[in-house]
Structure formats: structure tokens, C-alpha cells
Amino acid sequence: MNDRLIRLNEVRYLTGLCRSAIYAAIRMGTFPRQVRLGERAVAWSEHEIQDWVSSRLCGTHDHSRPKT
């Protein structure tokens, strides 16, 4: 499987999250960690971001919500 690295703007577009929400979720351990590309450059695995989005669509992220 080909996996590409995507930068913050694309992560924001795919998730609908702002920069601060992404980094807060990383700190909480609920969002995929970035990969360091250089001293001042990071990216994310597109596959990991797509999996994260899919988990939100399926409702697997919130176990406190009652199932209907």
C-alpha cells in the first residue's frame, strides 16, 4: 500500500479541525502523531488521518454516547 505524507493544511481540510485542536488531540493521545521531516517541517501519514476520520464517522471514538 502506498502511503503519502500530508502537511498540516491538508490534515486540517480532511479533519475539519483547527491547528490548535490537532495539537491538543496529539498531546491527549487521541490523534495520530506527526512525522518530523526536518528541523521545522512535519507531516502526517495520510492513511492514519483517513483511519482517524473513519473512526469518527463510525462513532468508535466516543464510547460514552449511548447506542441507539
All heavy atoms as TSV, in Angstrom:
chain	resi	resn	atom	element	x	y	z
A	1	MET	N	N	0.848	-1.186	0.000
A	1	MET	CA	C	0.000	0.000	0.000
A	1	MET	C	C	0.885	1.237	0.000
A	1	MET	O	O	1.856	1.325	0.737
A	1	MET	CB	C	-0.892	-0.013	1.242
A	1	MET	CG	C	-1.637	1.272	1.437
A	1	MET	SD	S	-2.734	1.308	2.849
A	1	MET	CE	C	-1.572	1.440	4.188
A	2	ASN	N	N	0.545	2.185	-0.849
A	2	ASN	CA	C	1.254	3.457	-0.866
A	2	ASN	C	C	0.636	4.379	0.165
A	2	ASN	O	O	-0.567	4.540	0.218
A	2	ASN	CB	C	1.179	4.114	-2.238
A	2	ASN	CG	C	2.158	3.518	-3.211
A	2	ASN	OD1	O	3.025	2.752	-2.821
A	2	ASN	ND2	N	2.022	3.859	-4.466
A	3	ASP	N	N	1.486	4.957	0.969
A	3	ASP	CA	C	1.036	5.937	1.951
A	3	ASP	C	C	1.829	7.195	1.688
A	3	ASP	O	O	3.042	7.141	1.505
A	3	ASP	CB	C	1.283	5.423	3.371
A	3	ASP	CG	C	0.575	6.254	4.422
A	3	ASP	OD1	O	-0.337	7.015	4.067
A	3	ASP	OD2	O	0.926	6.131	5.596
A	4	ARG	N	N	1.148	8.295	1.646
A	4	ARG	CA	C	1.870	9.541	1.428
A	4	ARG	C	C	1.812	10.395	2.676
A	4	ARG	O	O	0.946	10.209	3.530
A	4	ARG	CB	C	1.352	10.279	0.210
A	4	ARG	CG	C	-0.021	10.841	0.339
A	4	ARG	CD	C	-0.477	11.462	-0.994
A	4	ARG	NE	N	-1.705	12.186	-0.769
A	4	ARG	CZ	C	-1.808	13.509	-0.770
A	4	ARG	NH1	N	-0.751	14.244	-1.013
A	4	ARG	NH2	N	-2.963	14.097	-0.531
A	5	LEU	N	N	2.739	11.302	2.768
A	5	LEU	CA	C	2.785	12.223	3.892
A	5	LEU	C	C	2.068	13.501	3.489
A	5	LEU	O	O	2.263	14.016	2.386
A	5	LEU	CB	C	4.228	12.522	4.282
A	5	LEU	CG	C	5.006	11.322	4.800
A	5	LEU	CD1	C	6.463	11.707	5.034
A	5	LEU	CD2	C	4.390	10.781	6.076
A	6	ILE	N	N	1.222	13.980	4.387
A	6	ILE	CA	C	0.461	15.192	4.106
A	6	ILE	C	C	0.791	16.249	5.157
A	6	ILE	O	O	1.072	15.936	6.311
A	6	ILE	CB	C	-1.052	14.921	4.041
A	6	ILE	CG1	C	-1.571	14.283	5.342
A	6	ILE	CG2	C	-1.368	14.026	2.841
A	6	ILE	CD1	C	-3.080	14.070	5.360
A	7	ARG	N	N	0.741	17.488	4.730
A	7	ARG	CA	C	1.094	18.596	5.603
A	7	ARG	C	C	-0.124	19.104	6.360
A	7	ARG	O	O	-1.261	18.691	6.121
A	7	ARG	CB	C	1.726	19.716	4.770
A	7	ARG	CG	C	2.989	19.273	3.996
A	7	ARG	CD	C	4.151	18.867	4.899
A	7	ARG	NE	N	4.601	19.928	5.747
A	7	ARG	CZ	C	5.547	20.801	5.433
A	7	ARG	NH1	N	6.176	20.723	4.287
A	7	ARG	NH2	N	5.874	21.755	6.279
A	8	LEU	N	N	0.104	20.014	7.282
A	8	LEU	CA	C	-0.927	20.482	8.199
A	8	LEU	C	C	-2.171	21.014	7.490
A	8	LEU	O	O	-3.291	20.712	7.915
A	8	LEU	CB	C	-0.351	21.546	9.135
A	8	LEU	CG	C	-1.315	22.126	10.160
A	8	LEU	CD1	C	-1.857	21.037	11.089
A	8	LEU	CD2	C	-0.643	23.220	10.961
A	9	ASN	N	N	-2.014	21.788	6.445
A	9	ASN	CA	C	-3.197	22.351	5.784
A	9	ASN	C	C	-4.115	21.257	5.257
A	9	ASN	O	O	-5.335	21.373	5.343
A	9	ASN	CB	C	-2.798	23.298	4.649
A	9	ASN	CG	C	-2.376	24.653	5.163
A	9	ASN	OD1	O	-2.699	25.022	6.292
A	9	ASN	ND2	N	-1.657	25.393	4.355
A	10	GLU	N	N	-3.546	20.183	4.719
A	10	GLU	CA	C	-4.382	19.096	4.234
A	10	GLU	C	C	-5.007	18.321	5.386
A	10	GLU	O	O	-6.163	17.897	5.304
A	10	GLU	CB	C	-3.586	18.153	3.326
A	10	GLU	CG	C	-4.473	17.176	2.615
A	10	GLU	CD	C	-3.798	16.441	1.476
A	10	GLU	OE1	O	-2.636	16.750	1.146
A	10	GLU	OE2	O	-4.445	15.552	0.924
A	11	VAL	N	N	-4.268	18.151	6.474
A	11	VAL	CA	C	-4.826	17.495	7.674
A	11	VAL	C	C	-6.010	18.315	8.180
A	11	VAL	O	O	-7.071	17.761	8.497
A	11	VAL	CB	C	-3.757	17.330	8.775
A	11	VAL	CG1	C	-4.373	16.812	10.062
A	11	VAL	CG2	C	-2.646	16.412	8.303
A	12	ARG	N	N	-5.865	19.620	8.229
A	12	ARG	CA	C	-6.960	20.496	8.661
A	12	ARG	C	C	-8.165	20.349	7.746
A	12	ARG	O	O	-9.299	20.267	8.212
A	12	ARG	CB	C	-6.494	21.953	8.693
A	12	ARG	CG	C	-5.484	22.229	9.802
A	12	ARG	CD	C	-4.991	23.644	9.778
A	12	ARG	NE	N	-6.137	24.534	9.930
A	12	ARG	CZ	C	-6.163	25.784	9.472
A	12	ARG	NH1	N	-5.136	26.293	8.835
A	12	ARG	NH2	N	-7.222	26.525	9.658
A	13	TYR	N	N	-7.919	20.297	6.454
A	13	TYR	CA	C	-9.007	20.163	5.483
A	13	TYR	C	C	-9.730	18.819	5.656
A	13	TYR	O	O	-10.960	18.770	5.680
A	13	TYR	CB	C	-8.448	20.295	4.065
A	13	TYR	CG	C	-9.476	20.035	2.997
A	13	TYR	CD1	C	-10.414	21.008	2.657
A	13	TYR	CD2	C	-9.518	18.816	2.331
A	13	TYR	CE1	C	-11.367	20.767	1.686
A	13	TYR	CE2	C	-10.464	18.568	1.358
A	13	TYR	CZ	C	-11.388	19.540	1.038
A	13	TYR	OH	O	-12.332	19.306	0.078
A	14	LEU	N	N	-8.966	17.742	5.794
A	14	LEU	CA	C	-9.559	16.411	5.884
A	14	LEU	C	C	-10.326	16.188	7.188
A	14	LEU	O	O	-11.311	15.452	7.213
A	14	LEU	CB	C	-8.477	15.333	5.742
A	14	LEU	CG	C	-7.829	15.217	4.368
A	14	LEU	CD1	C	-6.636	14.256	4.418
A	14	LEU	CD2	C	-8.843	14.775	3.331
A	15	THR	N	N	-9.862	16.802	8.268
A	15	THR	CA	C	-10.466	16.551	9.580
A	15	THR	C	C	-11.477	17.613	9.996
A	15	THR	O	O	-12.324	17.346	10.847
A	15	THR	CB	C	-9.391	16.489	10.673
A	15	THR	OG1	O	-8.732	17.755	10.756
A	15	THR	CG2	C	-8.382	15.385	10.405
A	16	GLY	N	N	-11.354	18.807	9.449
A	16	GLY	CA	C	-12.210	19.903	9.879
A	16	GLY	C	C	-11.752	20.530	11.184
A	16	GLY	O	O	-12.455	21.363	11.752
A	17	LEU	N	N	-10.576	20.142	11.658
A	17	LEU	CA	C	-10.043	20.669	12.919
A	17	LEU	C	C	-9.095	21.831	12.655
A	17	LEU	O	O	-8.425	21.877	11.623
A	17	LEU	CB	C	-9.283	19.580	13.677
A	17	LEU	CG	C	-10.077	18.365	14.120
A	17	LEU	CD1	C	-9.138	17.324	14.731
A	17	LEU	CD2	C	-11.161	18.757	15.104
A	18	CYS	N	N	-9.008	22.730	13.612
A	18	CYS	CA	C	-8.031	23.803	13.515
A	18	CYS	C	C	-6.687	23.303	14.060
A	18	CYS	O	O	-6.602	22.258	14.696
A	18	CYS	CB	C	-8.495	25.044	14.274
A	18	CYS	SG	S	-8.618	24.807	16.052
A	19	ARG	N	N	-5.655	24.073	13.815
A	19	ARG	CA	C	-4.299	23.691	14.212
A	19	ARG	C	C	-4.212	23.388	15.712
A	19	ARG	O	O	-3.660	22.372	16.113
A	19	ARG	CB	C	-3.339	24.826	13.838
A	19	ARG	CG	C	-1.911	24.570	14.237
A	19	ARG	CD	C	-1.064	25.833	14.016
A	19	ARG	NE	N	0.303	25.618	14.366
A	19	ARG	CZ	C	0.783	25.622	15.593
A	19	ARG	NH1	N	-0.026	25.841	16.608
A	19	ARG	NH2	N	2.054	25.411	15.831
A	20	SER	N	N	-4.769	24.266	16.527
A	20	SER	CA	C	-4.641	24.080	17.979
A	20	SER	C	C	-5.381	22.823	18.441
A	20	SER	O	O	-4.923	22.136	19.349
A	20	SER	CB	C	-5.133	25.313	18.729
A	20	SER	OG	O	-6.486	25.580	18.419
A	21	ALA	N	N	-6.505	22.508	17.817
A	21	ALA	CA	C	-7.246	21.294	18.185
A	21	ALA	C	C	-6.467	20.044	17.803
A	21	ALA	O	O	-6.469	19.047	18.536
A	21	ALA	CB	C	-8.614	21.287	17.525
A	22	ILE	N	N	-5.795	20.084	16.669
A	22	ILE	CA	C	-4.982	18.938	16.238
A	22	ILE	C	C	-3.864	18.682	17.243
A	22	ILE	O	O	-3.675	17.559	17.713
A	22	ILE	CB	C	-4.419	19.174	14.826
A	22	ILE	CG1	C	-5.557	19.118	13.797
A	22	ILE	CG2	C	-3.324	18.173	14.484
A	22	ILE	CD1	C	-5.179	19.609	12.414
A	23	TYR	N	N	-3.128	19.727	17.586
A	23	TYR	CA	C	-2.007	19.550	18.506
A	23	TYR	C	C	-2.477	19.203	19.926
A	23	TYR	O	O	-1.806	18.448	20.629
A	23	TYR	CB	C	-1.089	20.765	18.482
A	23	TYR	CG	C	-0.207	20.760	17.250
A	23	TYR	CD1	C	-0.471	21.594	16.179
A	23	TYR	CD2	C	0.866	19.888	17.144
A	23	TYR	CE1	C	0.320	21.575	15.044
A	23	TYR	CE2	C	1.665	19.852	16.014
A	23	TYR	CZ	C	1.389	20.694	14.966
A	23	TYR	OH	O	2.175	20.652	13.843
A	24	ALA	N	N	-3.620	19.711	20.337
A	24	ALA	CA	C	-4.169	19.330	21.647
A	24	ALA	C	C	-4.538	17.848	21.655
A	24	ALA	O	O	-4.272	17.138	22.631
A	24	ALA	CB	C	-5.391	20.183	21.977
A	25	ALA	N	N	-5.143	17.360	20.573
A	25	ALA	CA	C	-5.512	15.943	20.482
A	25	ALA	C	C	-4.269	15.051	20.447
A	25	ALA	O	O	-4.270	13.958	21.017
A	25	ALA	CB	C	-6.383	15.707	19.253
A	26	ILE	N	N	-3.205	15.517	19.814
A	26	ILE	CA	C	-1.946	14.759	19.823
A	26	ILE	C	C	-1.440	14.639	21.253
A	26	ILE	O	O	-1.040	13.561	21.695
A	26	ILE	CB	C	-0.897	15.428	18.908
A	26	ILE	CG1	C	-1.302	15.271	17.441
A	26	ILE	CG2	C	0.488	14.823	19.149
A	26	ILE	CD1	C	-0.463	16.105	16.484
A	27	ARG	N	N	-1.464	15.750	21.989
A	27	ARG	CA	C	-0.998	15.721	23.389
A	27	ARG	C	C	-1.839	14.777	24.240
A	27	ARG	O	O	-1.318	14.122	25.144
A	27	ARG	CB	C	-1.023	17.131	23.986
A	27	ARG	CG	C	0.126	17.992	23.561
A	27	ARG	CD	C	0.216	19.271	24.381
A	27	ARG	NE	N	-0.980	20.101	24.289
A	27	ARG	CZ	C	-1.233	20.967	23.317
A	27	ARG	NH1	N	-0.379	21.130	22.335
A	27	ARG	NH2	N	-2.333	21.679	23.322
A	28	MET	N	N	-3.137	14.689	23.946
A	28	MET	CA	C	-4.027	13.798	24.703
A	28	MET	C	C	-3.924	12.346	24.234
A	28	MET	O	O	-4.490	11.458	24.847
A	28	MET	CB	C	-5.474	14.267	24.579
A	28	MET	CG	C	-5.722	15.579	25.262
A	28	MET	SD	S	-7.466	16.115	25.297
A	28	MET	CE	C	-8.160	15.489	23.814
A	29	GLY	N	N	-3.234	12.125	23.129
A	29	GLY	CA	C	-3.082	10.775	22.604
A	29	GLY	C	C	-4.273	10.280	21.809
A	29	GLY	O	O	-4.435	9.079	21.621
A	30	THR	N	N	-5.109	11.198	21.332
A	30	THR	CA	C	-6.311	10.802	20.604
A	30	THR	C	C	-6.240	11.117	19.115
A	30	THR	O	O	-7.238	10.983	18.406
A	30	THR	CB	C	-7.553	11.496	21.197
A	30	THR	OG1	O	-7.378	12.913	21.100
A	30	THR	CG2	C	-7.764	11.086	22.647
A	31	PHE	N	N	-5.082	11.542	18.644
A	31	PHE	CA	C	-4.902	11.899	17.239
A	31	PHE	C	C	-3.537	11.395	16.793
A	31	PHE	O	O	-2.590	11.381	17.588
A	31	PHE	CB	C	-4.971	13.428	17.087
A	31	PHE	CG	C	-5.122	13.894	15.671
A	31	PHE	CD1	C	-6.368	13.927	15.069
A	31	PHE	CD2	C	-4.015	14.298	14.931
A	31	PHE	CE1	C	-6.522	14.363	13.759
A	31	PHE	CE2	C	-4.158	14.731	13.633
A	31	PHE	CZ	C	-5.415	14.760	13.044
A	32	PRO	N	N	-3.409	10.966	15.537
A	32	PRO	CA	C	-2.111	10.455	15.058
A	32	PRO	C	C	-1.000	11.486	15.206
A	32	PRO	O	O	-1.205	12.682	14.968
A	32	PRO	CB	C	-2.373	10.165	13.577
A	32	PRO	CG	C	-3.846	10.018	13.453
A	32	PRO	CD	C	-4.444	10.909	14.502
A	33	ARG	N	N	0.170	10.996	15.600
A	33	ARG	CA	C	1.332	11.880	15.755
A	33	ARG	C	C	1.934	12.219	14.406
A	33	ARG	O	O	1.860	11.439	13.467
A	33	ARG	CB	C	2.391	11.226	16.633
A	33	ARG	CG	C	1.914	11.051	18.080
A	33	ARG	CD	C	3.037	10.702	19.015
A	33	ARG	NE	N	4.086	11.698	19.057
A	33	ARG	CZ	C	4.044	12.839	19.747
A	33	ARG	NH1	N	2.977	13.131	20.447
A	33	ARG	NH2	N	5.050	13.678	19.727
A	34	GLN	N	N	2.519	13.372	14.341
A	34	GLN	CA	C	3.191	13.819	13.140
A	34	GLN	C	C	4.571	13.166	13.009
A	34	GLN	O	O	5.122	12.670	13.976
A	34	GLN	CB	C	3.310	15.348	13.126
A	34	GLN	CG	C	4.270	15.922	14.155
A	34	GLN	CD	C	3.650	16.158	15.513
A	34	GLN	OE1	O	2.813	15.411	15.981
A	34	GLN	NE2	N	4.101	17.202	16.191
A	35	VAL	N	N	5.096	13.192	11.791
A	35	VAL	CA	C	6.435	12.681	11.481
A	35	VAL	C	C	7.308	13.884	11.181
A	35	VAL	O	O	6.914	14.763	10.407
A	35	VAL	CB	C	6.376	11.761	10.237
A	35	VAL	CG1	C	7.766	11.309	9.830
A	35	VAL	CG2	C	5.460	10.584	10.479
A	36	ARG	N	N	8.467	13.937	11.796
A	36	ARG	CA	C	9.373	15.064	11.556
A	36	ARG	C	C	10.083	14.852	10.222
A	36	ARG	O	O	10.689	13.824	9.979
A	36	ARG	CB	C	10.388	15.187	12.686
A	36	ARG	CG	C	11.293	16.381	12.488
A	36	ARG	CD	C	11.891	16.901	13.764
A	36	ARG	NE	N	10.933	17.341	14.760
A	36	ARG	CZ	C	10.312	18.524	14.747
A	36	ARG	NH1	N	10.527	19.368	13.774
A	36	ARG	NH2	N	9.488	18.856	15.711
A	37	LEU	N	N	9.991	15.863	9.352
A	37	LEU	CA	C	10.639	15.816	8.048
A	37	LEU	C	C	11.956	16.574	8.040
A	37	LEU	O	O	12.837	16.299	7.240
A	37	LEU	CB	C	9.729	16.426	6.975
A	37	LEU	CG	C	8.363	15.778	6.787
A	37	LEU	CD1	C	7.564	16.546	5.755
A	37	LEU	CD2	C	8.521	14.325	6.396
A	38	GLY	N	N	12.055	17.519	8.912
A	38	GLY	CA	C	13.250	18.358	9.001
A	38	GLY	C	C	13.188	19.153	10.279
A	38	GLY	O	O	12.344	18.906	11.143
A	39	GLU	N	N	14.066	20.114	10.397
A	39	GLU	CA	C	14.125	20.906	11.625
A	39	GLU	C	C	12.819	21.646	11.897
A	39	GLU	O	O	12.389	21.751	13.036
A	39	GLU	CB	C	15.276	21.905	11.536
A	39	GLU	CG	C	15.539	22.622	12.836
A	39	GLU	CD	C	16.760	23.508	12.752
A	39	GLU	OE1	O	17.764	23.077	12.158
A	39	GLU	OE2	O	16.694	24.632	13.284
A	40	ARG	N	N	12.178	22.148	10.840
A	40	ARG	CA	C	10.951	22.917	11.025
A	40	ARG	C	C	9.804	22.411	10.156
A	40	ARG	O	O	8.897	23.164	9.824
A	40	ARG	CB	C	11.216	24.384	10.701
A	40	ARG	CG	C	12.222	25.010	11.644
A	40	ARG	CD	C	12.353	26.469	11.379
A	40	ARG	NE	N	11.032	27.090	11.506
A	40	ARG	CZ	C	10.779	28.346	11.253
A	40	ARG	NH1	N	11.732	29.134	10.831
A	40	ARG	NH2	N	9.568	28.829	11.395
A	41	ALA	N	N	9.845	21.145	9.791
A	41	ALA	CA	C	8.798	20.610	8.914
A	41	ALA	C	C	8.284	19.280	9.452
A	41	ALA	O	O	9.071	18.415	9.832
A	41	ALA	CB	C	9.344	20.417	7.501
A	42	VAL	N	N	6.953	19.156	9.503
A	42	VAL	CA	C	6.325	17.904	9.927
A	42	VAL	C	C	5.221	17.543	8.934
A	42	VAL	O	O	4.747	18.384	8.173
A	42	VAL	CB	C	5.728	17.989	11.354
A	42	VAL	CG1	C	6.801	18.242	12.391
A	42	VAL	CG2	C	4.632	19.036	11.423
A	43	ALA	N	N	4.835	16.282	8.966
A	43	ALA	CA	C	3.743	15.803	8.125
A	43	ALA	C	C	3.079	14.644	8.841
A	43	ALA	O	O	3.571	14.156	9.863
A	43	ALA	CB	C	4.269	15.372	6.753
A	44	TRP	N	N	1.946	14.200	8.311
A	44	TRP	CA	C	1.194	13.086	8.883
A	44	TRP	C	C	1.009	12.019	7.827
A	44	TRP	O	O	0.949	12.314	6.631
A	44	TRP	CB	C	-0.187	13.556	9.353
A	44	TRP	CG	C	-0.168	14.321	10.620
A	44	TRP	CD1	C	-0.491	13.851	11.858
A	44	TRP	CD2	C	0.160	15.697	10.808
A	44	TRP	NE1	N	-0.375	14.847	12.788
A	44	TRP	CE2	C	0.030	15.996	12.168
A	44	TRP	CE3	C	0.567	16.717	9.941
A	44	TRP	CZ2	C	0.286	17.249	12.696
A	44	TRP	CZ3	C	0.827	17.971	10.455
A	44	TRP	CH2	C	0.685	18.228	11.822
A	45	SER	N	N	0.847	10.796	8.270
A	45	SER	CA	C	0.519	9.704	7.374
A	45	SER	C	C	-0.919	9.894	6.901
A	45	SER	O	O	-1.838	9.970	7.721
A	45	SER	CB	C	0.658	8.370	8.111
A	45	SER	OG	O	-0.080	7.364	7.473
A	46	GLU	N	N	-1.117	9.965	5.604
A	46	GLU	CA	C	-2.465	10.136	5.074
A	46	GLU	C	C	-3.360	8.975	5.502
A	46	GLU	O	O	-4.524	9.173	5.855
A	46	GLU	CB	C	-2.430	10.235	3.554
A	46	GLU	CG	C	-3.796	10.448	2.943
A	46	GLU	CD	C	-3.756	10.541	1.442
A	46	GLU	OE1	O	-2.901	9.896	0.815
A	46	GLU	OE2	O	-4.590	11.275	0.889
A	47	HIS	N	N	-2.803	7.774	5.508
A	47	HIS	CA	C	-3.573	6.595	5.903
A	47	HIS	C	C	-4.044	6.710	7.359
A	47	HIS	O	O	-5.207	6.428	7.669
A	47	HIS	CB	C	-2.720	5.338	5.704
A	47	HIS	CG	C	-3.408	4.081	6.066
A	47	HIS	ND1	N	-4.418	3.532	5.304
A	47	HIS	CD2	C	-3.263	3.266	7.137
A	47	HIS	CE1	C	-4.851	2.434	5.896
A	47	HIS	NE2	N	-4.166	2.255	7.000
A	48	GLU	N	N	-3.168	7.146	8.254
A	48	GLU	CA	C	-3.544	7.295	9.662
A	48	GLU	C	C	-4.617	8.368	9.836
A	48	GLU	O	O	-5.534	8.200	10.644
A	48	GLU	CB	C	-2.323	7.632	10.512
A	48	GLU	CG	C	-1.375	6.464	10.683
A	48	GLU	CD	C	-0.186	6.812	11.559
A	48	GLU	OE1	O	-0.182	7.892	12.195
A	48	GLU	OE2	O	0.745	5.998	11.614
A	49	ILE	N	N	-4.522	9.447	9.086
A	49	ILE	CA	C	-5.531	10.503	9.173
A	49	ILE	C	C	-6.864	9.995	8.642
A	49	ILE	O	O	-7.919	10.218	9.249
A	49	ILE	CB	C	-5.075	11.770	8.420
A	49	ILE	CG1	C	-3.808	12.349	9.051
A	49	ILE	CG2	C	-6.196	12.810	8.382
A	49	ILE	CD1	C	-3.919	12.709	10.527
A	50	GLN	N	N	-6.841	9.278	7.534
A	50	GLN	CA	C	-8.082	8.720	6.978
A	50	GLN	C	C	-8.713	7.731	7.954
A	50	GLN	O	O	-9.941	7.703	8.111
A	50	GLN	CB	C	-7.817	8.057	5.633
A	50	GLN	CG	C	-7.524	9.053	4.547
A	50	GLN	CD	C	-7.118	8.393	3.244
A	50	GLN	OE1	O	-6.770	7.226	3.198
A	50	GLN	NE2	N	-7.174	9.171	2.175
A	51	ASP	N	N	-7.893	6.912	8.625
A	51	ASP	CA	C	-8.418	5.987	9.628
A	51	ASP	C	C	-9.055	6.744	10.789
A	51	ASP	O	O	-10.102	6.354	11.306
A	51	ASP	CB	C	-7.315	5.065	10.168
A	51	ASP	CG	C	-6.909	3.996	9.181
A	51	ASP	OD1	O	-7.594	3.812	8.147
A	51	ASP	OD2	O	-5.871	3.339	9.444
A	52	TRP	N	N	-8.428	7.833	11.211
A	52	TRP	CA	C	-8.958	8.644	12.306
A	52	TRP	C	C	-10.319	9.220	11.914
A	52	TRP	O	O	-11.270	9.172	12.693
A	52	TRP	CB	C	-7.968	9.757	12.655
A	52	TRP	CG	C	-8.377	10.587	13.818
A	52	TRP	CD1	C	-8.098	10.359	15.139
A	52	TRP	CD2	C	-9.187	11.777	13.788
A	52	TRP	NE1	N	-8.664	11.343	15.913
A	52	TRP	CE2	C	-9.344	12.226	15.110
A	52	TRP	CE3	C	-9.772	12.503	12.761
A	52	TRP	CZ2	C	-10.063	13.363	15.438
A	52	TRP	CZ3	C	-10.496	13.647	13.080
A	52	TRP	CH2	C	-10.637	14.053	14.407
A	53	VAL	N	N	-10.405	9.759	10.700
A	53	VAL	CA	C	-11.671	10.321	10.217
A	53	VAL	C	C	-12.730	9.220	10.153
A	53	VAL	O	O	-13.867	9.416	10.601
A	53	VAL	CB	C	-11.489	11.002	8.843
A	53	VAL	CG1	C	-12.832	11.368	8.228
A	53	VAL	CG2	C	-10.605	12.238	8.977
A	54	SER	N	N	-12.373	8.064	9.626
A	54	SER	CA	C	-13.319	6.945	9.528
A	54	SER	C	C	-13.832	6.530	10.900
A	54	SER	O	O	-15.014	6.230	11.056
A	54	SER	CB	C	-12.663	5.744	8.854
A	54	SER	OG	O	-12.391	6.030	7.515
A	55	SER	N	N	-12.950	6.531	11.891
A	55	SER	CA	C	-13.375	6.144	13.241
A	55	SER	C	C	-14.390	7.142	13.793
A	55	SER	O	O	-15.291	6.767	14.548
A	55	SER	CB	C	-12.182	6.018	14.182
A	55	SER	OG	O	-11.650	7.274	14.540
A	56	ARG	N	N	-14.262	8.410	13.409
A	56	ARG	CA	C	-15.227	9.415	13.854
A	56	ARG	C	C	-16.564	9.206	13.163
A	56	ARG	O	O	-17.618	9.342	13.760
A	56	ARG	CB	C	-14.729	10.834	13.557
A	56	ARG	CG	C	-13.475	11.249	14.332
A	56	ARG	CD	C	-13.597	10.831	15.747
A	56	ARG	NE	N	-12.507	11.147	16.603
A	56	ARG	CZ	C	-11.570	10.291	17.022
A	56	ARG	NH1	N	-11.507	9.081	16.543
A	56	ARG	NH2	N	-10.691	10.645	17.921
A	57	LEU	N	N	-16.533	8.869	11.889
A	57	LEU	CA	C	-17.767	8.653	11.143
A	57	LEU	C	C	-18.516	7.422	11.640
A	57	LEU	O	O	-19.737	7.382	11.623
A	57	LEU	CB	C	-17.460	8.510	9.652
A	57	LEU	CG	C	-16.922	9.765	8.977
A	57	LEU	CD1	C	-16.516	9.451	7.541
A	57	LEU	CD2	C	-17.940	10.881	9.011
A	58	CYS	N	N	-17.764	6.424	12.097
A	58	CYS	CA	C	-18.368	5.183	12.597
A	58	CYS	C	C	-18.782	5.299	14.057
A	58	CYS	O	O	-19.432	4.406	14.586
A	58	CYS	CB	C	-17.396	4.021	12.445
A	58	CYS	SG	S	-17.037	3.624	10.738
A	59	GLY	N	N	-18.364	6.371	14.719
A	59	GLY	CA	C	-18.712	6.564	16.120
A	59	GLY	C	C	-17.873	5.748	17.083
A	59	GLY	O	O	-18.222	5.629	18.247
A	60	THR	N	N	-16.742	5.198	16.634
A	60	THR	CA	C	-15.928	4.376	17.515
A	60	THR	C	C	-15.078	5.192	18.471
A	60	THR	O	O	-14.452	4.650	19.357
A	60	THR	CB	C	-14.995	3.457	16.702
A	60	THR	OG1	O	-14.147	4.279	15.876
A	60	THR	CG2	C	-15.787	2.490	15.863
A	61	HIS	N	N	-15.082	6.507	18.336
A	61	HIS	CA	C	-14.255	7.343	19.190
A	61	HIS	C	C	-14.916	7.690	20.505
A	61	HIS	O	O	-14.262	7.991	21.475
A	61	HIS	CB	C	-13.902	8.641	18.455
A	61	HIS	CG	C	-15.076	9.540	18.275
A	61	HIS	ND1	N	-16.078	9.257	17.391
A	61	HIS	CD2	C	-15.413	10.703	18.874
A	61	HIS	CE1	C	-16.987	10.223	17.459
A	61	HIS	NE2	N	-16.603	11.107	18.335
A	62	ASP	N	N	-16.236	7.649	20.574
A	62	ASP	CA	C	-16.946	8.101	21.765
A	62	ASP	C	C	-17.725	6.949	22.369
A	62	ASP	O	O	-18.833	6.655	21.963
A	62	ASP	CB	C	-17.880	9.268	21.409
A	62	ASP	CG	C	-18.545	9.858	22.646
A	62	ASP	OD1	O	-18.239	9.439	23.764
A	62	ASP	OD2	O	-19.376	10.758	22.463
A	63	HIS	N	N	-17.120	6.300	23.343
A	63	HIS	CA	C	-17.765	5.166	23.982
A	63	HIS	C	C	-18.760	5.591	25.069
A	63	HIS	O	O	-19.489	4.773	25.593
A	63	HIS	CB	C	-16.721	4.229	24.573
A	63	HIS	CG	C	-15.813	3.699	23.527
A	63	HIS	ND1	N	-16.207	2.808	22.570
A	63	HIS	CD2	C	-14.500	3.964	23.275
A	63	HIS	CE1	C	-15.200	2.528	21.775
A	63	HIS	NE2	N	-14.158	3.217	22.165
A	64	SER	N	N	-18.770	6.895	25.395
A	64	SER	CA	C	-19.691	7.348	26.442
A	64	SER	C	C	-21.084	7.634	25.893
A	64	SER	O	O	-22.019	7.746	26.657
A	64	SER	CB	C	-19.124	8.614	27.103
A	64	SER	OG	O	-19.052	9.657	26.160
A	65	ARG	N	N	-21.203	7.758	24.584
A	65	ARG	CA	C	-22.505	8.052	23.979
A	65	ARG	C	C	-23.340	6.784	23.940
A	65	ARG	O	O	-22.892	5.735	23.514
A	65	ARG	CB	C	-22.308	8.570	22.559
A	65	ARG	CG	C	-23.602	8.967	21.936
A	65	ARG	CD	C	-23.463	9.580	20.582
A	65	ARG	NE	N	-22.129	9.522	20.040
A	65	ARG	CZ	C	-21.852	9.600	18.765
A	65	ARG	NH1	N	-22.810	9.719	17.893
A	65	ARG	NH2	N	-20.607	9.546	18.343
A	66	PRO	N	N	-24.587	6.847	24.403
A	66	PRO	CA	C	-25.444	5.662	24.369
A	66	PRO	C	C	-25.722	5.221	22.934
A	66	PRO	O	O	-25.905	6.051	22.061
A	66	PRO	CB	C	-26.744	6.127	25.040
A	66	PRO	CG	C	-26.525	7.502	25.517
A	66	PRO	CD	C	-25.239	7.994	24.972
A	67	LYS	N	N	-25.708	3.947	22.716
A	67	LYS	CA	C	-26.024	3.410	21.391
A	67	LYS	C	C	-27.527	3.372	21.224
A	67	LYS	O	O	-28.268	3.067	22.130
A	67	LYS	CB	C	-25.445	2.017	21.260
A	67	LYS	CG	C	-23.932	2.029	21.396
A	67	LYS	CD	C	-23.359	0.804	20.753
A	67	LYS	CE	C	-21.936	0.605	21.050
A	67	LYS	NZ	N	-20.954	1.384	20.561
A	68	THR	N	N	-28.011	3.707	20.024
A	68	THR	CA	C	-29.447	3.734	19.775
A	68	THR	C	C	-29.856	2.591	18.889
A	68	THR	O	O	-29.100	1.998	18.220
A	68	THR	CB	C	-29.870	5.054	19.114
A	68	THR	OG1	O	-29.126	5.215	17.919
A	68	THR	CG2	C	-29.669	6.200	20.051
